[in-house]
Amino acid sequence: MMAGNGKDRVLVVLSLSGGNDFLNTVVPYTNPLYQDYRPTLGIPEDQVLRINDEVGFHPSMTELKGIYDQGKMAVIQGVGYPHPSRSHFRSMDIWHTCEPDTIGQEGWLGRTIKEMDPNADNVLTGVNFGRGLPRALVAPGVPVASVGNIETYGLLTGIEGNQQRTDALDVFSRMYAPAIGSGPVMDYIWETGRSALKGADILQTAPQKYASNVEYGSSPIAQGMKAIAQVHFAEFGTRILYTTSPYNSFDTHASQAGAHAQLWRQVSESVADFYEDLREHNQGDEVLLFMFSEFGRRARDNGGGTDHGTGGACWIIGDHVNGGLYGEYPSLNQGDLEDGGDLMHNVDFRSVYTTILEKWLGMDAKPLVGGSYEPMGFL
């Protein structure tokens, strides 16, 4: 599906690793149970960035509140899935693969990339910024470049002399060459290696092509968003761009007040800088940003932080978003809390994916999310 400027639409994903505390992000500041549950971590009413007479944003989310006030942010309240897991690895795996009952083999975005580019003609249809490759992007036959630092990215770039580098890359590529009759596993490794070589050479040119008046912060989140902007503006045909906050950074069992505030300040400033960058380059029309975390936290604080919970939130930002609150805020009544202390989910995350896939990317969501889920109205 094309944007209004005739270019392919692009999806950017920012994963908030560790399980973000929904209750202190979209704060039910007028609900007396909130302060009862949060004697240590409750945010005072006069500090909340009010959305309406019931809820408001964490005070560190100033820039995101500005985007919300422009009508370009949808907040999905109480998002999750049935029979939730409080394990970081299992819950994130479920979000990645859309397989809550079994161990999934393919990521929803890996399947999406394969549908977009079935012959893997472009090795940069999907690019990840950060260590490792998120399971969401994994699928057989789907090359996805994973970049730690785009400023220094590239294979053997420190070798002086073009011929030396060419010779070294030739040796490296022959290491991946499949033996005759070696089978699909070696073939896959070989193709992956070749794609890595090709992708590295292309991606390392992105910073050279980039010029902007926007000054991003130094945090890993800010640098991830800057790298996404660099690759998008380089016009490599990348459709899916993914980055993650530092590993388990939102896992705030202790010392949450300061850490959570700092994290949301970084996210808020980084996302605002990214959209300022898009506007400066007249490319906001073609980009949609999706932010999520693997679960929420328990309703009650533990004296210094919060423990693993269930129902959380996700965010969709862009020029084509119908901004506002979606889904009901989970009940804080004791009898409505799951297992005595967790917020119940009321929106299945696969409905969010379905909306993005069908209304933004123009794709049939059913085979990509593993079933039929009601799309929402945020696009």
VEXRO-663878 format. One line per 2 residues: number of its first residue (from 0); their letters; for each residue x, y negated, z negated of N, C-alpha, C, CB. Coordinates in steps of 0.2 Angstrom, whole numbers. Glycine has a CB too. Layout:
// residues N
NUM	A	X,Y,Z,X,Y,Z,X,Y,Z,X,Y,Z  ...
***
This chain:
// residues 379
0	MM	4,6,0,0,0,0,4,-6,0,-5,0,-6  3,-11,4,7,-17,5,4,-23,0,6,-20,12
2	AG	9,-27,-2,7,-33,-5,5,-38,0,13,-36,-10  2,-44,-3,0,-49,1,5,-52,6,-3,-55,-3
4	NG	11,-51,4,17,-54,8,19,-49,14,23,-57,4  16,-43,14,17,-38,19,23,-33,17,20,-42,25
6	KD	25,-34,11,30,-29,8,27,-24,4,35,-33,4  31,-18,4,28,-13,0,28,-15,-8,33,-6,0
8	RV	22,-12,-11,22,-13,-18,27,-9,-22,14,-12,-20  29,-12,-28,34,-9,-32,31,-9,-39,40,-14,-32
10	LV	33,-3,-42,32,-2,-49,38,-2,-53,28,5,-50  38,-6,-58,44,-7,-63,41,-4,-70,46,-14,-64
12	VL	45,0,-73,43,3,-79,48,2,-85,42,11,-79  46,-1,-90,50,-2,-96,48,3,-102,50,-9,-98
14	SL	52,8,-104,50,12,-109,53,10,-115,53,19,-107  48,9,-121,50,7,-127,52,13,-132,45,2,-131
16	SG	58,15,-132,60,22,-134,59,22,-142,67,24,-132  56,27,-145,56,28,-152,49,28,-155,60,23,-155
18	GN	44,25,-152,38,25,-155,36,18,-158,37,30,-160  34,14,-154,32,7,-156,26,7,-161,31,2,-150
20	DF	27,2,-166,22,1,-171,16,-3,-168,25,-2,-178  11,0,-166,5,-3,-163,2,-8,-168,0,1,-160
22	LN	1,-6,-174,-2,-10,-179,1,-17,-180,-3,-6,-185  8,-17,-180,11,-23,-181,13,-27,-174,17,-22,-185
24	TV	11,-24,-168,12,-27,-162,5,-31,-160,14,-22,-157  0,-27,-160,-7,-30,-159,-10,-30,-165,-11,-27,-153
26	VP	-10,-36,-169,-11,-36,-176,-18,-37,-178,-7,-41,-180  -22,-33,-181,-29,-34,-183,-29,-38,-189,-33,-27,-184
28	YT	-27,-45,-188,-26,-49,-194,-32,-51,-198,-23,-55,-192  -38,-50,-196,-44,-52,-200,-47,-45,-203,-49,-55,-196
30	NP	-44,-40,-202,-47,-33,-205,-43,-33,-212,-45,-27,-201  -47,-33,-218,-44,-32,-224,-40,-26,-225,-49,-33,-230
32	LY	-42,-20,-222,-39,-14,-222,-31,-15,-220,-42,-8,-219  -30,-19,-215,-23,-20,-212,-19,-22,-218,-23,-25,-207
34	QD	-20,-27,-222,-16,-29,-227,-15,-24,-233,-18,-36,-230  -21,-20,-234,-21,-14,-239,-16,-9,-237,-28,-11,-239
36	YR	-16,-8,-230,-11,-2,-228,-4,-5,-227,-14,0,-221  -3,-11,-227,4,-14,-225,6,-19,-231,4,-18,-218
38	PT	6,-17,-237,8,-22,-242,15,-24,-242,7,-18,-249  19,-21,-238,26,-23,-237,27,-26,-231,31,-17,-238
40	LG	24,-23,-225,26,-25,-218,20,-29,-215,27,-19,-214  15,-31,-219,9,-34,-216,11,-41,-214,3,-35,-221
42	IP	9,-43,-208,11,-50,-205,6,-55,-207,12,-50,-197  8,-60,-211,3,-65,-213,-1,-68,-207,7,-71,-217
44	ED	-7,-69,-209,-12,-72,-204,-10,-78,-200,-19,-73,-207  -7,-83,-204,-5,-89,-201,1,-88,-196,-3,-94,-206
46	QV	4,-82,-196,10,-81,-191,8,-77,-185,15,-77,-195  2,-74,-185,0,-70,-179,-1,-75,-173,-6,-66,-181
48	LR	1,-73,-168,-1,-76,-161,-8,-74,-159,5,-75,-156  -13,-78,-161,-20,-76,-160,-22,-75,-153,-24,-80,-163
50	IN	-25,-69,-151,-28,-67,-145,-36,-69,-146,-27,-60,-143  -39,-67,-151,-46,-69,-152,-47,-69,-160,-50,-64,-149
52	DE	-53,-69,-162,-54,-69,-169,-53,-63,-173,-61,-71,-170  -50,-58,-170,-49,-51,-173,-42,-49,-173,-54,-46,-170
54	VG	-39,-50,-167,-32,-47,-166,-27,-53,-163,-32,-41,-161  -21,-52,-164,-16,-56,-161,-9,-53,-160,-15,-62,-165
56	FH	-5,-56,-157,2,-53,-156,7,-54,-162,5,-56,-149  12,-50,-162,17,-51,-167,20,-58,-165,23,-45,-166
58	PS	22,-61,-171,25,-68,-170,31,-69,-165,27,-71,-176  35,-63,-164,41,-63,-160,39,-63,-152,45,-58,-161
60	MT	33,-62,-151,30,-61,-144,28,-67,-140,25,-56,-143  31,-73,-142,29,-79,-139,29,-79,-131,34,-85,-141
62	EL	34,-77,-128,34,-77,-121,28,-73,-118,41,-76,-118  28,-67,-121,23,-62,-118,16,-65,-120,23,-55,-122
64	KG	15,-69,-125,8,-72,-126,7,-77,-121,8,-75,-133  12,-80,-119,11,-85,-113,9,-82,-107,18,-89,-112
66	IY	12,-76,-105,10,-72,-99,2,-70,-100,14,-66,-98  1,-68,-106,-6,-65,-108,-11,-71,-107,-7,-63,-115
68	DQ	-9,-77,-109,-14,-83,-109,-15,-85,-101,-11,-89,-113  -10,-83,-97,-11,-85,-90,-15,-80,-86,-4,-85,-86
70	GK	-18,-74,-90,-22,-69,-87,-18,-64,-83,-27,-73,-83  -12,-63,-84,-8,-59,-80,-5,-53,-84,-2,-62,-77
72	MA	-8,-51,-90,-6,-46,-94,-12,-42,-97,-2,-48,-100  -13,-35,-96,-18,-31,-98,-15,-27,-104,-21,-26,-93
74	VI	-18,-27,-110,-16,-23,-116,-21,-18,-117,-15,-28,-122  -18,-11,-116,-22,-6,-117,-22,-3,-124,-20,0,-112
76	QG	-27,-4,-128,-27,-2,-135,-29,5,-136,-32,-7,-139  -25,8,-141,-27,15,-143,-26,20,-138,-34,15,-145
78	VG	-20,19,-135,-19,24,-129,-15,30,-132,-15,20,-124  -16,36,-129,-13,42,-131,-16,48,-127,-14,43,-139
80	YP	-16,54,-131,-19,60,-127,-21,64,-133,-13,63,-123  -25,69,-131,-28,74,-136,-23,78,-139,-33,79,-133
82	HP	-24,80,-145,-19,84,-149,-12,82,-149,-19,92,-146  -11,76,-152,-5,72,-151,1,76,-155,-5,65,-153
84	SR	7,75,-152,13,77,-155,17,71,-158,18,81,-150  19,72,-164,23,67,-167,31,68,-166,22,66,-175
86	SH	33,72,-162,40,73,-160,41,68,-155,41,81,-158  47,65,-155,49,60,-150,50,64,-144,56,57,-152
88	FR	53,70,-144,55,73,-138,49,76,-134,60,79,-139  44,79,-138,38,82,-135,33,77,-133,35,87,-140
90	SM	32,72,-137,28,67,-135,30,63,-129,26,62,-140  36,61,-128,39,58,-122,39,62,-116,46,55,-124
92	DI	40,69,-117,39,74,-112,32,74,-109,42,81,-114  27,73,-114,20,74,-111,19,67,-107,16,74,-117
94	WH	21,62,-109,20,55,-106,24,56,-99,23,49,-110  30,59,-99,34,60,-93,30,64,-88,41,62,-94
96	TC	28,70,-90,26,75,-85,18,76,-85,28,82,-88  14,73,-89,7,74,-89,5,81,-91,4,71,-83
98	EP	9,84,-95,8,91,-96,7,92,-104,13,96,-93  1,91,-107,1,91,-114,1,98,-117,-5,87,-117
100	DT	-1,103,-113,-2,110,-116,4,114,-114,-8,112,-113  8,113,-109,14,117,-107,20,112,-106,12,121,-100
102	IG	25,115,-105,32,112,-104,32,110,-96,38,115,-106  31,104,-95,31,102,-88,38,102,-84,28,95,-87
104	QE	37,104,-78,44,104,-74,45,98,-70,43,111,-69  40,94,-68,41,88,-64,38,82,-67,37,90,-57
106	GW	41,77,-66,39,70,-69,34,67,-64,45,66,-70  29,63,-67,24,60,-63,27,55,-58,19,57,-68
108	LG	32,52,-60,35,47,-55,40,51,-50,39,42,-59  43,57,-52,46,61,-47,41,63,-42,49,67,-51
110	RT	35,65,-44,30,68,-39,28,62,-35,24,71,-43  28,56,-38,26,50,-34,31,48,-29,25,44,-39
112	IK	37,48,-31,42,47,-26,42,52,-20,49,47,-29  41,58,-22,41,63,-16,35,62,-12,40,70,-20
114	EM	30,60,-14,24,58,-10,26,52,-6,18,57,-14  29,47,-8,31,41,-5,36,43,1,34,36,-9
116	DP	41,47,-1,46,48,4,48,56,4,53,44,1  43,60,7,44,67,7,50,70,10,38,70,11
118	NA	53,67,14,59,69,17,66,66,14,60,68,25  65,62,9,70,59,5,75,55,10,75,65,1
120	DN	71,52,14,75,48,19,79,42,16,71,45,24  76,39,10,79,34,6,82,37,0,75,28,6
122	VL	88,37,-2,90,40,-8,89,35,-14,98,41,-8  87,29,-12,85,24,-17,78,22,-18,89,17,-16
124	TG	74,26,-16,66,25,-17,65,24,-25,62,31,-14  69,28,-29,68,28,-36,75,26,-39,65,34,-39
126	VN	75,22,-44,82,20,-47,80,19,-54,85,14,-44  84,22,-58,84,22,-66,90,18,-68,84,28,-69
128	FG	89,13,-73,94,10,-76,95,12,-84,93,2,-76  100,15,-85,101,18,-92,105,24,-92,95,18,-96
130	RG	107,27,-97,110,33,-98,105,39,-97,113,34,-105  107,44,-93,103,50,-91,98,48,-87,100,53,-98
132	LP	94,53,-85,88,52,-80,82,54,-84,89,56,-74  77,49,-85,71,51,-88,67,56,-85,66,45,-89
134	RA	64,61,-89,60,66,-86,55,64,-81,57,71,-91  52,58,-82,47,55,-78,49,55,-70,45,48,-80
136	LV	56,54,-69,58,53,-62,61,60,-59,64,48,-62  60,65,-63,63,72,-60,58,76,-56,66,76,-66
138	AP	60,78,-51,56,83,-46,61,86,-41,50,79,-43  60,92,-40,65,95,-35,65,92,-28,63,102,-34
140	GV	71,91,-26,71,87,-19,71,80,-19,67,90,-15  70,77,-25,69,70,-26,76,66,-28,63,68,-30
142	PV	79,63,-24,86,60,-27,84,53,-30,90,58,-21  86,52,-36,85,46,-40,92,44,-43,80,47,-46
144	AS	94,38,-41,100,36,-44,99,33,-51,103,30,-40  104,35,-56,104,33,-63,110,29,-64,103,39,-68
146	VG	109,22,-66,114,18,-66,115,15,-74,113,12,-62  121,16,-76,123,14,-83,124,6,-83,129,17,-86
148	NI	129,4,-79,130,-3,-78,131,-5,-71,137,-5,-82  126,-9,-68,127,-10,-61,133,-14,-59,120,-13,-58
150	ET	135,-18,-63,141,-22,-62,147,-18,-60,142,-27,-67  148,-12,-63,153,-8,-62,152,-1,-59,157,-6,-69
152	YG	145,-1,-56,143,6,-54,146,7,-47,135,5,-53  147,14,-46,150,16,-40,155,22,-42,154,11,-36
154	LL	156,26,-37,160,32,-38,167,31,-36,157,38,-35  172,31,-40,179,30,-38,181,23,-36,181,35,-33
156	TG	177,18,-38,178,12,-35,184,9,-38,172,7,-38  188,11,-43,194,9,-45,200,11,-41,195,11,-52
158	IE	199,15,-36,205,18,-32,206,12,-27,203,24,-29  212,10,-27,214,5,-22,215,8,-15,221,2,-24
160	GN	213,4,-10,214,7,-3,208,11,-1,221,11,-3  206,9,5,200,12,8,201,19,10,197,8,14
162	QQ	207,21,12,208,27,14,209,32,8,215,28,18  212,30,3,212,34,-3,205,35,-6,216,30,-9
164	RT	201,30,-6,194,31,-8,191,36,-4,191,25,-9  191,35,3,188,40,8,190,47,7,189,37,15
166	DA	197,48,6,199,55,5,197,58,-2,207,55,5  197,54,-7,194,56,-13,187,58,-13,195,51,-19
168	LD	183,54,-10,176,55,-9,175,62,-5,172,49,-6  179,62,0,178,68,4,180,75,0,183,68,10
170	VF	185,75,-4,186,80,-9,180,81,-13,192,79,-13  177,76,-16,172,77,-21,166,80,-17,170,70,-23
172	SR	164,77,-11,158,80,-7,159,87,-6,157,75,-1  165,89,-4,166,96,-2,165,101,-8,173,97,1
174	MY	166,98,-14,165,102,-20,158,104,-21,167,98,-27  153,100,-18,146,101,-18,144,105,-12,142,95,-18
176	AP	148,107,-7,146,110,-1,143,117,-3,152,110,4  137,119,-1,135,125,-2,138,131,2,127,125,-1
178	AI	139,136,-2,142,142,2,136,145,6,144,147,-3  138,149,11,133,152,15,128,157,11,136,155,22
180	GS	122,156,12,118,160,8,117,159,1,119,167,10  120,153,-2,120,152,-9,113,151,-12,125,146,-10
182	GP	108,149,-8,102,149,-11,100,142,-13,101,153,-17  93,141,-15,91,134,-16,94,130,-22,83,135,-18
184	VM	97,134,-27,100,130,-33,106,126,-30,101,135,-38  110,130,-27,116,126,-24,115,121,-19,121,132,-22
186	DY	110,123,-15,108,118,-10,105,112,-13,102,121,-6  101,112,-19,99,106,-22,105,103,-25,94,109,-28
188	IW	110,106,-28,115,103,-31,119,99,-26,120,108,-35  120,102,-20,124,99,-15,120,93,-12,125,104,-9
190	ET	114,93,-11,110,87,-9,110,82,-14,103,89,-7  110,84,-21,110,79,-26,117,75,-26,109,82,-33
192	GR	122,79,-25,129,76,-25,129,71,-19,134,81,-24  127,73,-13,128,69,-7,123,63,-8,125,73,-1
194	SA	118,63,-11,113,57,-13,117,53,-17,107,60,-15  120,56,-22,124,51,-27,129,47,-24,126,56,-33
196	LK	133,50,-20,138,47,-16,135,41,-12,142,52,-12  130,43,-8,127,38,-4,124,32,-8,122,41,1
198	GA	120,34,-13,117,29,-17,122,24,-21,113,32,-22  128,27,-23,133,23,-27,135,18,-22,138,28,-29
200	DI	137,20,-16,140,15,-11,135,9,-10,142,18,-5  128,11,-9,123,5,-8,122,1,-14,117,9,-6
202	LQ	121,4,-20,119,0,-26,125,-5,-28,118,5,-31  131,-3,-27,136,-7,-29,137,-14,-26,143,-4,-29
204	TA	133,-14,-20,133,-21,-17,127,-26,-19,131,-20,-9  123,-23,-24,117,-27,-26,119,-33,-30,113,-23,-30
206	PQ	124,-33,-35,126,-39,-38,129,-44,-34,131,-38,-44  132,-42,-28,135,-47,-24,130,-51,-20,140,-43,-19
208	KY	124,-48,-19,119,-51,-15,115,-56,-19,115,-46,-12  115,-55,-26,111,-58,-31,113,-66,-32,110,-54,-37
210	AS	108,-70,-32,109,-77,-34,103,-79,-38,111,-82,-29  103,-82,-44,97,-84,-48,99,-90,-53,94,-78,-51
212	NV	94,-94,-54,95,-99,-59,93,-96,-66,91,-105,-58  91,-90,-66,88,-87,-73,94,-84,-77,83,-82,-71
214	EY	95,-86,-83,100,-83,-87,97,-78,-92,103,-89,-91  98,-72,-91,96,-67,-95,100,-66,-101,96,-60,-91
216	GS	97,-63,-106,100,-62,-113,105,-57,-112,96,-61,-118  109,-55,-117,114,-50,-117,112,-43,-120,120,-53,-122
218	SP	106,-43,-122,103,-37,-125,103,-31,-119,97,-37,-128  103,-25,-121,102,-20,-116,96,-20,-112,103,-13,-119
220	IA	91,-22,-116,84,-23,-112,84,-29,-107,78,-25,-118  88,-34,-109,88,-40,-104,92,-38,-98,91,-46,-108
222	QG	98,-34,-99,102,-32,-94,99,-27,-90,109,-30,-97  95,-23,-92,91,-18,-88,86,-22,-84,87,-13,-93
224	MK	83,-27,-86,78,-31,-82,82,-35,-77,74,-35,-86  88,-37,-79,92,-41,-74,94,-36,-68,98,-44,-77
226	AI	96,-30,-70,98,-25,-65,92,-23,-60,101,-19,-68  86,-23,-63,81,-21,-59,79,-27,-54,74,-20,-63
228	AQ	80,-33,-56,79,-39,-52,84,-39,-46,80,-45,-56  91,-37,-48,96,-37,-43,95,-32,-37,103,-36,-46
230	VH	93,-26,-39,91,-21,-34,85,-22,-30,90,-14,-38  80,-25,-34,74,-27,-30,75,-32,-25,68,-29,-35
232	FA	79,-37,-27,80,-43,-22,85,-41,-16,83,-49,-26  89,-35,-17,93,-33,-12,90,-29,-7,98,-28,-15
234	EF	83,-28,-8,79,-25,-2,82,-18,0,78,-30,3  83,-14,-4,85,-7,-2,79,-2,-1,90,-4,-8
236	GT	73,-5,-2,67,-1,-1,66,3,-7,69,4,5  68,1,-13,67,4,-19,59,3,-21,72,2,-25
238	RI	56,8,-23,49,7,-25,47,8,-32,44,12,-21  51,12,-35,51,14,-42,57,12,-46,49,21,-44
240	LY	57,7,-51,62,5,-55,61,6,-62,64,-3,-53  65,9,-65,64,11,-72,70,9,-77,63,19,-72
242	TT	68,7,-83,73,6,-88,70,8,-95,76,-1,-88  75,9,-100,72,11,-106,76,7,-112,74,18,-108
244	SP	73,5,-117,76,1,-123,81,6,-126,71,-1,-128  86,4,-129,91,8,-132,88,14,-136,96,4,-137
246	YN	91,20,-136,88,26,-138,85,25,-145,93,32,-138  79,27,-146,75,27,-152,75,20,-156,78,32,-156
248	SF	76,15,-152,77,8,-155,70,6,-159,78,3,-150  64,9,-156,58,7,-160,56,12,-165,53,7,-154
250	DT	61,17,-167,59,22,-172,61,19,-179,64,28,-171  56,15,-181,57,10,-187,55,13,-194,54,3,-186
252	HA	58,18,-196,57,21,-202,59,17,-208,60,28,-203  64,13,-207,66,9,-213,68,2,-209,72,12,-216
254	SQ	69,-3,-214,71,-10,-212,67,-12,-205,78,-10,-210  61,-11,-205,57,-12,-199,56,-20,-198,50,-9,-200
256	AG	55,-24,-203,53,-31,-202,57,-34,-198,52,-34,-209  64,-34,-199,69,-37,-195,70,-34,-189,75,-38,-199
258	AH	70,-28,-188,72,-24,-182,66,-25,-177,73,-17,-184  60,-24,-179,54,-24,-175,54,-31,-172,48,-22,-179
260	AQ	55,-36,-176,54,-43,-174,60,-45,-169,55,-48,-180  66,-42,-170,71,-43,-165,70,-40,-158,78,-41,-168
262	LW	67,-33,-159,66,-30,-153,61,-33,-148,64,-23,-154  55,-35,-152,50,-39,-148,52,-46,-145,44,-39,-152
264	RQ	57,-49,-149,59,-55,-146,63,-54,-140,64,-58,-151  67,-48,-140,71,-46,-134,67,-44,-128,76,-41,-136
266	VS	62,-40,-129,57,-38,-124,53,-44,-121,52,-33,-127  51,-48,-126,47,-54,-123,51,-59,-119,44,-58,-130
268	ES	57,-60,-121,61,-65,-118,64,-62,-111,68,-67,-122  65,-55,-111,68,-52,-105,62,-51,-100,70,-45,-107
270	VA	56,-50,-102,51,-49,-97,49,-56,-94,45,-46,-100  49,-61,-98,48,-68,-96,53,-70,-91,47,-73,-102
272	DF	60,-69,-92,65,-70,-88,64,-67,-81,72,-69,-91  62,-60,-82,61,-56,-75,56,-59,-71,59,-49,-77
274	YE	50,-61,-74,45,-64,-70,47,-71,-68,39,-64,-74  51,-75,-71,53,-81,-69,58,-80,-63,57,-85,-74
276	DL	62,-75,-63,66,-73,-58,62,-71,-51,71,-67,-60  57,-67,-52,52,-65,-47,49,-72,-44,47,-61,-49
278	RE	47,-76,-48,44,-82,-45,49,-86,-41,41,-86,-51  55,-87,-44,60,-91,-41,62,-88,-34,67,-91,-45
280	HN	61,-81,-33,62,-78,-26,56,-77,-22,66,-72,-28  50,-80,-25,44,-79,-21,42,-71,-20,44,-82,-15
282	QG	43,-67,-25,42,-60,-25,38,-57,-30,49,-56,-25  34,-61,-34,30,-59,-39,24,-55,-37,28,-65,-43
284	DE	22,-57,-30,16,-54,-28,16,-46,-27,14,-57,-21  23,-43,-26,23,-36,-25,26,-32,-30,29,-36,-19
286	VL	26,-35,-36,29,-31,-42,24,-30,-48,35,-34,-45  23,-24,-50,19,-23,-56,24,-20,-62,13,-18,-55
288	LF	23,-22,-68,27,-20,-73,23,-16,-78,31,-26,-77  25,-10,-80,21,-6,-85,26,-4,-91,19,1,-81
290	MF	24,-6,-97,27,-5,-103,24,0,-107,29,-11,-107  27,5,-110,24,10,-115,29,13,-120,21,16,-110
292	SE	26,16,-125,30,20,-130,27,26,-131,31,15,-137  31,31,-134,28,38,-134,23,39,-139,34,43,-135
294	FG	22,35,-144,17,36,-149,17,29,-153,17,42,-153  12,29,-158,12,23,-162,15,25,-169,5,20,-163
296	RR	13,22,-174,16,23,-181,10,24,-186,20,18,-184  11,27,-192,6,28,-197,3,22,-199,9,32,-203
298	AR	-3,22,-201,-7,16,-203,-4,13,-209,-14,17,-204  -1,17,-214,2,14,-220,9,13,-219,0,18,-226
300	DN	12,8,-222,19,7,-222,22,12,-227,21,0,-222  28,13,-227,32,17,-232,36,14,-237,36,23,-229
302	GG	35,7,-237,39,3,-241,44,-1,-238,42,7,-247  47,1,-232,52,-2,-229,51,-2,-221,59,0,-231
304	GT	47,3,-219,46,5,-212,39,8,-211,52,8,-209  39,12,-206,33,16,-204,35,22,-201,28,12,-199
306	DH	31,28,-202,33,34,-200,29,36,-193,32,40,-205  31,41,-190,28,43,-184,20,44,-184,31,50,-181
308	GT	17,41,-179,10,41,-179,7,44,-172,6,35,-181  1,41,-170,-2,43,-164,-4,37,-160,-8,48,-165
310	GG	-10,35,-160,-13,30,-156,-8,24,-155,-20,28,-158  -7,22,-149,-3,16,-148,-6,11,-143,4,18,-146
312	AC	-1,8,-139,-3,3,-134,1,4,-128,-3,-4,-137  -1,1,-123,4,0,-117,1,-6,-114,3,6,-112
314	WI	6,-9,-109,5,-16,-106,6,-15,-99,10,-21,-110  2,-19,-95,3,-20,-88,3,-27,-86,-3,-16,-84
316	IG	8,-29,-83,9,-36,-81,10,-37,-74,15,-39,-86  7,-42,-71,9,-44,-64,3,-49,-62,8,-38,-60
318	DH	5,-52,-56,0,-57,-53,-6,-54,-51,4,-60,-47  -7,-47,-50,-13,-44,-48,-17,-41,-54,-12,-39,-43
320	VN	-15,-42,-60,-18,-39,-66,-24,-43,-68,-13,-39,-72  -29,-40,-70,-35,-43,-73,-33,-43,-80,-42,-40,-71
322	GG	-31,-49,-83,-28,-49,-90,-34,-48,-95,-25,-55,-91  -32,-46,-101,-36,-45,-106,-35,-39,-110,-43,-45,-104
324	LY	-39,-37,-115,-39,-31,-119,-43,-26,-116,-41,-33,-127  -41,-20,-116,-44,-14,-114,-44,-9,-119,-41,-12,-107
326	GE	-49,-5,-119,-50,0,-124,-52,-3,-131,-43,4,-125  -55,1,-135,-57,-1,-142,-51,-1,-146,-63,2,-144
328	YP	-51,-6,-151,-45,-6,-156,-47,0,-161,-45,-12,-160  -42,5,-162,-44,11,-166,-46,8,-173,-38,15,-167
330	SL	-51,12,-176,-54,11,-182,-49,12,-188,-60,15,-184  -49,7,-193,-44,8,-198,-48,11,-204,-42,1,-200
332	NQ	-54,13,-204,-58,16,-209,-54,23,-211,-65,17,-207  -54,24,-217,-50,30,-219,-53,36,-216,-50,30,-227
334	GD	-59,37,-216,-62,43,-213,-61,43,-205,-70,42,-214  -59,38,-202,-58,38,-195,-51,39,-193,-60,32,-192
336	LE	-46,39,-198,-39,40,-197,-38,47,-196,-35,37,-203  -34,49,-191,-32,56,-189,-27,59,-194,-29,56,-182
338	DG	-29,65,-197,-25,68,-202,-23,63,-208,-18,70,-199  -28,59,-209,-28,55,-215,-24,49,-215,-26,59,-221
340	GD	-21,48,-209,-16,42,-209,-14,39,-202,-10,43,-212  -17,42,-197,-15,40,-190,-21,37,-186,-12,46,-186
342	LM	-19,32,-182,-24,29,-178,-26,34,-172,-22,22,-175  -33,34,-171,-36,39,-166,-35,35,-159,-43,40,-167
344	HN	-33,39,-154,-33,36,-148,-40,36,-145,-28,40,-143  -41,31,-140,-47,31,-137,-47,30,-129,-52,25,-140
346	VD	-40,30,-127,-39,29,-120,-34,34,-118,-37,22,-117  -35,39,-113,-30,44,-111,-25,40,-107,-33,50,-108
348	FR	-18,41,-108,-13,38,-104,-14,39,-97,-6,39,-107  -17,45,-95,-17,47,-88,-22,43,-84,-19,55,-88
350	SV	-27,40,-88,-31,35,-85,-28,29,-83,-37,33,-90  -23,27,-87,-18,21,-85,-14,23,-79,-14,19,-91
352	YT	-11,29,-79,-7,31,-73,-12,31,-67,-4,38,-74  -18,34,-68,-22,34,-62,-24,28,-59,-29,38,-64
354	TI	-25,23,-63,-26,16,-61,-20,13,-57,-28,11,-67  -14,14,-60,-8,11,-56,-7,15,-50,-2,12,-61
356	LE	-8,21,-50,-7,25,-43,-12,24,-38,-7,33,-45  -18,23,-40,-24,22,-35,-24,15,-33,-30,25,-38
358	KW	-25,11,-38,-26,4,-36,-20,-1,-35,-30,0,-42  -14,1,-37,-8,-2,-35,-4,1,-30,-4,-3,-41
360	LG	-3,7,-30,1,11,-25,-3,14,-19,5,16,-28  -10,14,-20,-14,17,-15,-13,24,-14,-12,13,-9
362	MD	-12,28,-19,-11,35,-19,-16,39,-22,-4,37,-22  -17,45,-20,-22,50,-23,-18,52,-30,-23,56,-19
364	AK	-21,50,-36,-18,51,-42,-19,59,-44,-21,47,-47  -24,62,-42,-25,69,-45,-20,73,-45,-31,72,-42
366	PL	-16,75,-40,-10,79,-40,-4,76,-44,-8,81,-33  -4,70,-45,2,67,-48,1,67,-55,2,60,-45
368	VG	-5,66,-58,-6,66,-65,-9,73,-68,-11,61,-67  -11,78,-63,-13,84,-65,-20,84,-67,-9,86,-71
370	GS	-25,80,-63,-32,81,-65,-35,74,-63,-33,82,-72  -42,74,-64,-46,68,-63,-47,64,-69,-52,70,-59
372	YE	-45,58,-69,-46,53,-75,-49,47,-72,-39,52,-78  -53,44,-76,-57,38,-74,-52,32,-74,-62,36,-79
374	PM	-52,29,-68,-48,23,-68,-51,17,-72,-47,20,-60  -46,12,-74,-48,7,-78,-49,0,-73,-43,6,-84
376	GF	-51,-5,-76,-52,-11,-73,-47,-16,-73,-58,-14,-75  -41,-15,-75,-35,-20,-76,-32,-22,-69,-30,-17,-81
378	L	-34,-19,-64,-31,-21,-57,-37,-22,-53,-26,-15,-54
***
